Each structure stands twice: as structure tokens, then as C-alpha cells.
Amino acid sequence: MIVDGTLGGGGHSEALLEAGFRVVGVDRDPVALAAATERLSRFGEKFRAVKGEFGDVATLVEGPIDGLVLDLGVSSPQIDTPSRGFSFQHDGPLDMRMGDSGETAAELIVRLPENELADVIYQYGEERFSRPIARSLKNAQPKTTFEAVEAVKRGVPRKAWPKEINVATRTFQALRIAVNRELEQLESALAAIPTLLAPGGIAAIISFHSLEDRLVKQTFKRLCGDIDETPKDFPLLRQSVATFESLSRKAIVATEAEVEANSRSRSAKLRAIRKKAGVVS
């Protein structure tokens, strides 16, 4: 059985089902669950949809499983739906929730003190103008995406606006990550891999920004024994025990043809590891 922890539109699950696997699809978005369930209905009992967050995968499905697939970040249908509030290219409520519960991005801006909001924008968006942007957002308290974009613009000197991306890109990313607790979810899912996967099982994760990829890369390196976590001042030498093996020397990125067909794949990085046969966690 393969678990698609970020079901979304069901594309990964469909490919796995067509290859003959049984699949459990997990998603917190009820709209995505309904659409994917209809799309995959022809596979009958081979597919099962479960509502939940991928960070809770260890409690949502019973292991051991043969594989875990995570395609991180926001899905195309969510970005392209103005009412979801993910995109600065469409006006809509400043929501950004991937599910149907919890606080919105607008509510997060109101709740957090200015210094904490600045820390969120800096940590999750790697935005060097995080403090003036946070001040501008707190003053504006935007309710829509376009209002948020204007507030960000007021917080960044015009000559410092990036040429490659929209000036609000990093701030929107940070707000989205905070609203959905995305890095916390990823950390929980990564921690579950050793016990959740059966021997020979594969974990494949697609990330889209450096914070996610760093977490995945470092965790996979530890599991594969490529990082020695022994303290430097420890008197005895100890070698890490590798319980997994990497399936690619470097992250796999999209080809030019794939980027041309789907521009959002440009920043995607795929990393995969396999649990060694005979290893029981």
C-alpha cells in the first residue's frame, strides 16, 4: 500500500493506481478530497481517501506501508481559486487555509504582535524587509489579497523591489506556511518515516522552497548514515547506522520540457530514500 499524503488533484495517486498499487490519499482540503475521489472512482476499493493533515500520517493509516509520497506546498487548484486567497495575482479574501478550519492569514496578521509577525516573514519567507513589511501589514490589517499586496509594497523601498518575482511573493509564502503549519507538518511526517515504512519501502518527497528541501535533505542524510551526530568532544568514535539508502545522489529537478508544460515545476526538487531490507524499526 502507498500513502499519498498530499492528495491534491489526485495526479500522483492516479499514476500509482495505474501501476497496480493500492493507494490511500490524505488531504486536509475537503474540496480536493471530493474532486480526487470522483476522479479516482474507477479504481474502486484500490483507492481510499482520508481527511487529515499529512503530519498525522502515522495515526491516519496503519503501517507498515510500502511507500509515502509527499508533494509539498499549495496545489494548483488552490492557487487558481481566488476565494482561497493564496495568490497575489487574483483579488480575494486573505484566507490561505488549505483546510476548512483554523485562523486565516488576515486573522494571523491581527493576532500576532508586530515583532512576531516580522519574525514569521523573515523565517518562512527569508524576506530581508520583514520588519517594515510587518509594520505596514499591522497598520493596514488587510482583509483581501490585493490589500495585502499594497501593504507589502509600502513596506519595501521601490528601488529594492525584486525584478524576478513579485514584491509580495516571499511575504505570501511566509503567511501561507504559518497559517497551515507546513514545516511542523513536514517535521512530523519525516519523524514517522522510520517506523511507518516496511523494509524495502520508499519515501519520495517533492519540495518547492529551500526551507522544505533543507529539512528533507538533512533528515534523509541522517537516515542514510551520511551525517554523524556524535558530539565533537565525545571520547569514543561512533559511526551512524544507516537504515535507509538514497535513491539519487542529488535532488531530481524538472526537465526543460516539464517546465515548459508546467512552469510551477521550475523550483521542484524530488528526493527519495528506501528502507533497507531486513531493517525493523
C-alpha positions as CSV (number, residue, x, y, z in Angstrom):
1,M,0.0,0.0,0.0
2,I,1.2,3.5,-0.9
3,V,0.2,6.6,1.0
4,D,-0.2,9.8,-1.0
5,G,0.0,12.3,1.9
6,T,-0.8,15.3,-0.2
7,L,-3.6,14.0,-2.4
8,G,-4.5,17.3,-4.0
9,G,-5.9,16.8,-7.5
10,G,-5.0,13.1,-7.4
11,G,-2.4,13.0,-10.1
12,H,0.2,11.1,-8.2
13,S,-2.4,8.7,-6.8
14,E,-3.7,8.1,-10.3
15,A,-0.3,7.2,-11.6
16,L,0.3,4.8,-8.7
17,L,-3.1,3.1,-9.1
18,E,-2.5,2.7,-12.8
19,A,0.8,1.0,-11.9
20,G,-1.2,-1.6,-9.8
21,F,-0.7,-0.2,-6.3
22,R,-3.4,0.2,-3.6
23,V,-3.4,3.9,-2.5
24,V,-4.6,5.8,0.5
25,G,-4.9,9.5,-0.3
26,V,-4.7,12.0,2.6
27,D,-5.6,15.7,2.4
28,R,-7.0,18.3,4.7
29,D,-8.9,20.1,1.9
30,P,-12.4,18.7,1.6
31,V,-12.7,20.2,-1.9
32,A,-9.6,18.3,-3.0
33,L,-10.8,15.1,-1.4
34,A,-14.1,15.3,-3.2
35,A,-12.6,16.1,-6.6
36,A,-9.9,13.4,-6.3
37,T,-12.4,10.8,-5.1
38,E,-14.5,11.4,-8.1
39,R,-11.5,11.3,-10.4
40,L,-10.3,8.0,-9.0
41,S,-13.6,6.3,-8.5
42,R,-12.9,3.9,-11.4
43,F,-10.3,2.2,-9.3
44,G,-12.9,1.0,-6.7
45,E,-11.6,-0.3,-3.4
46,K,-8.0,0.1,-4.5
47,F,-8.2,3.7,-3.6
48,R,-9.3,5.2,-0.2
49,A,-9.5,8.9,0.7
50,V,-8.8,10.1,4.2
51,K,-9.4,13.6,5.5
52,G,-6.4,14.8,7.6
53,E,-3.1,16.5,7.7
54,F,0.0,14.7,6.3
55,G,1.9,15.4,9.5
56,D,-0.5,13.0,11.2
57,V,0.0,10.2,8.7
58,A,1.3,7.8,11.4
59,T,-2.1,7.9,13.1
60,L,-4.3,8.2,10.0
61,V,-3.0,5.0,8.4
62,E,-1.9,1.7,9.8
63,G,1.6,0.7,9.0
64,P,3.8,-0.8,7.8
65,I,3.3,0.7,4.3
66,D,5.2,0.2,1.0
67,G,5.6,3.9,0.2
68,L,5.0,7.5,1.2
69,V,4.6,10.3,-1.4
70,L,4.5,14.0,-0.4
71,D,4.1,16.8,-2.9
72,L,4.6,19.8,-0.6
73,G,3.1,23.3,-0.8
74,V,0.0,24.7,-2.3
75,S,-1.8,22.9,-5.1
76,S,-2.6,24.5,-8.5
77,P,-6.4,24.4,-7.9
78,Q,-5.9,26.2,-4.6
79,I,-3.7,28.9,-6.2
80,D,-6.1,29.3,-9.1
81,T,-9.2,29.8,-6.9
82,P,-9.4,33.5,-5.9
83,S,-11.7,32.7,-2.9
84,R,-8.9,30.6,-1.3
85,G,-6.7,33.7,-1.0
86,F,-3.3,32.1,-1.9
87,S,-2.4,34.2,-4.9
88,F,-1.4,37.9,-5.2
89,Q,-2.5,37.8,-8.8
90,H,-6.2,37.5,-8.0
91,D,-8.2,39.5,-5.5
92,G,-10.0,37.5,-2.9
93,P,-10.3,37.1,0.9
94,L,-6.9,36.9,2.6
95,D,-7.6,33.3,3.7
96,M,-4.7,30.9,2.7
97,R,-6.1,27.9,4.7
98,M,-5.5,24.6,3.0
99,G,-8.3,23.1,5.1
100,D,-11.6,24.3,6.3
101,S,-10.7,25.2,9.9
102,G,-8.2,27.4,11.8
103,E,-7.4,31.0,11.5
104,T,-6.9,32.8,8.2
105,A,-3.9,34.8,7.1
106,A,-5.9,38.0,7.8
107,E,-6.6,36.8,11.4
108,L,-3.0,35.8,11.8
109,I,-1.8,39.3,11.0
110,V,-4.2,40.8,13.5
111,R,-3.3,38.3,16.3
112,L,0.5,38.4,16.1
113,P,2.4,41.3,17.7
114,E,4.4,43.2,15.1
115,N,7.8,41.7,16.1
116,E,6.4,38.1,15.9
117,L,4.9,38.8,12.5
118,A,8.2,40.2,11.3
119,D,9.9,37.0,12.6
120,V,7.4,34.8,10.7
121,I,8.0,36.8,7.5
122,Y,11.8,36.6,7.9
123,Q,12.0,32.9,8.9
124,Y,9.4,31.5,6.5
125,G,9.8,33.9,3.6
126,E,13.5,34.8,4.0
127,E,12.4,38.4,3.4
128,R,15.1,41.0,4.4
129,F,12.4,43.8,4.7
130,S,10.4,41.7,7.1
131,R,10.2,44.4,9.8
132,P,8.9,47.3,7.7
133,I,6.5,44.9,5.9
134,A,5.2,43.6,9.3
135,R,4.7,47.2,10.4
136,S,2.8,48.1,7.2
137,L,0.6,44.9,7.5
138,K,-0.2,45.7,11.1
139,N,-1.2,49.2,10.2
140,A,-3.3,48.1,7.2
141,Q,-4.8,44.9,8.7
142,P,-5.7,43.8,5.1
143,K,-8.8,41.6,4.5
144,T,-8.1,40.9,0.9
145,T,-5.1,39.7,-1.1
146,F,-4.8,42.9,-3.1
147,E,-4.9,44.9,0.2
148,A,-2.1,42.7,1.5
149,V,0.0,43.3,-1.7
150,E,-0.4,47.0,-1.4
151,A,0.7,46.9,2.3
152,V,3.8,44.9,1.3
153,K,4.7,47.4,-1.4
154,R,4.5,50.2,1.2
155,G,6.9,48.3,3.4
156,V,9.6,47.8,0.7
157,P,11.6,50.7,-0.9
158,R,10.6,50.9,-4.6
159,K,14.2,50.5,-5.7
160,A,14.5,47.3,-3.7
161,W,11.6,45.5,-5.4
162,P,12.9,42.3,-7.0
163,K,12.9,42.0,-10.7
164,E,12.4,38.3,-11.0
165,I,9.4,37.9,-8.7
166,N,6.5,39.9,-7.3
167,V,7.5,42.0,-4.3
168,A,4.8,40.2,-2.2
169,T,6.0,36.6,-3.1
170,R,8.1,36.0,0.0
171,T,5.6,37.5,2.4
172,F,2.7,35.5,0.9
173,Q,4.8,32.3,1.2
174,A,5.6,33.1,4.8
175,L,1.9,33.8,5.7
176,R,0.8,30.6,4.0
177,I,3.4,28.4,5.7
178,A,2.5,29.9,9.1
179,V,-1.3,29.6,8.6
180,N,-1.0,25.9,7.6
181,R,1.9,25.0,10.0
182,E,3.6,23.5,6.9
183,L,7.1,23.0,8.4
184,E,5.7,21.5,11.6
185,Q,3.6,19.1,9.4
186,L,6.7,18.2,7.4
187,E,8.8,17.6,10.6
188,S,6.1,15.2,12.0
189,A,5.9,13.3,8.7
190,L,9.6,12.9,8.4
191,A,9.8,11.7,12.0
192,A,7.3,9.0,11.2
193,I,9.1,7.5,8.2
194,P,11.4,5.0,10.0
195,T,8.6,3.2,11.8
196,L,5.9,3.7,9.1
197,L,7.7,2.2,6.2
198,A,8.1,-1.5,5.7
199,P,11.6,-2.9,4.7
200,G,12.1,-2.0,1.1
201,G,9.5,0.8,1.4
202,I,10.2,4.1,-0.3
203,A,9.6,7.7,0.8
204,A,9.5,10.3,-2.0
205,I,9.1,14.0,-1.3
206,I,8.8,16.9,-3.7
207,S,9.7,20.3,-2.2
208,F,9.4,23.8,-3.6
209,H,11.5,26.1,-1.4
210,S,14.7,26.0,0.5
211,L,13.2,25.6,4.0
212,E,11.3,22.4,3.0
213,D,14.2,21.0,1.0
214,R,16.7,21.6,3.8
215,L,14.5,19.7,6.2
216,V,14.1,16.8,3.8
217,K,17.7,16.7,2.8
218,Q,19.1,16.7,6.3
219,T,16.6,14.1,7.5
220,F,17.3,11.8,4.6
221,K,21.1,12.2,5.2
222,R,20.7,11.1,8.8
223,L,18.6,8.1,7.9
224,C,21.1,7.1,5.3
225,G,24.0,7.4,7.7
226,D,25.6,10.4,5.9
227,I,25.6,12.6,9.0
228,D,27.5,11.6,12.1
229,E,25.6,13.2,15.0
230,T,28.2,12.2,17.6
231,P,29.2,15.2,19.7
232,K,32.7,16.5,18.7
233,D,34.0,16.2,22.2
234,F,32.7,12.6,22.7
235,P,35.7,10.4,23.7
236,L,34.6,7.4,21.6
237,L,34.2,7.3,17.8
238,R,30.8,6.2,16.8
239,Q,29.6,5.6,13.2
240,S,26.0,6.2,12.3
241,V,23.9,3.1,11.5
242,A,22.3,3.6,8.1
243,T,18.8,2.2,8.0
244,F,18.0,3.7,4.6
245,E,19.7,4.2,1.3
246,S,19.4,7.2,-1.1
247,L,17.8,6.6,-4.5
248,S,19.5,9.6,-6.1
249,R,22.8,11.3,-5.4
250,K,21.3,14.7,-5.9
251,A,17.8,16.1,-5.9
252,I,15.9,15.4,-9.1
253,V,14.7,18.6,-10.8
254,A,12.2,19.2,-13.7
255,T,13.4,18.9,-17.2
256,E,13.1,21.8,-19.7
257,A,10.1,20.1,-21.3
258,E,8.4,19.6,-17.9
259,V,9.0,23.3,-17.0
260,E,7.6,24.3,-20.4
261,A,4.5,22.2,-19.8
262,N,4.1,23.3,-16.1
263,S,6.0,26.5,-15.1
264,R,5.4,25.8,-11.4
265,S,7.6,22.8,-11.6
266,R,10.6,25.0,-12.1
267,S,11.5,25.1,-8.4
268,A,10.5,21.5,-7.6
269,K,13.1,19.1,-6.1
270,L,12.4,15.4,-5.6
271,R,14.4,13.4,-3.1
272,A,13.7,9.7,-2.3
273,I,15.1,7.1,0.0
274,R,14.4,3.4,0.5
275,K,14.4,1.4,3.8
276,K,16.9,-1.3,3.7
277,A,15.7,-4.9,3.7
278,G,15.8,-6.6,7.0
279,V,15.6,-3.4,9.0
280,V,12.8,-3.4,11.6
281,S,12.1,-0.2,13.5
